[in-house]
Amino acid sequence: MKEIEQIYHNDFGVAFHWIKNNRVLNERVQLVFKETGFYLEFHELDEFKLLLQATLSQYQCNSCVYKQSCRKMLLKTPIEGVDLAVNPKELHLIKDLVEGTLFNLSLDTYINELCSN
């Protein structure tokens, strides 16, 4: 029995819906990367995307001695009181994971609405 429905994945993580009693629980998305898991609603995923963009614009690594190897970036999450320390590479991979997930969710919604007419 398949327990998840994958939405998106990259080399760093995966996003999926849980399946329970043969029903896809699509109200929330399980986002898993590194040793971290978030169970987020769509609006929280969208908020996470904005927080990722804000973090990227806040840090300028070009003139930094550590460049892509530091762990000094503090990434806020949609969960109050939970921030993550990430390096630039991880930040970009998390951003890809969140944006890819949002894209696929929006595409699925569009296709389902189009086919229902």
Secondary structure as UniProt FT lines:
FT   STRAND          4..9
FT   STRAND          13..20
FT   TURN            21..22
FT   STRAND          23..33
FT   TURN            34..35
FT   STRAND          36..41
FT   HELIX           42..58
FT   TURN            62..63
FT   HELIX           67..69
FT   STRAND          73..76
FT   TURN            80..81
FT   STRAND          83..86
FT   HELIX           88..116
//
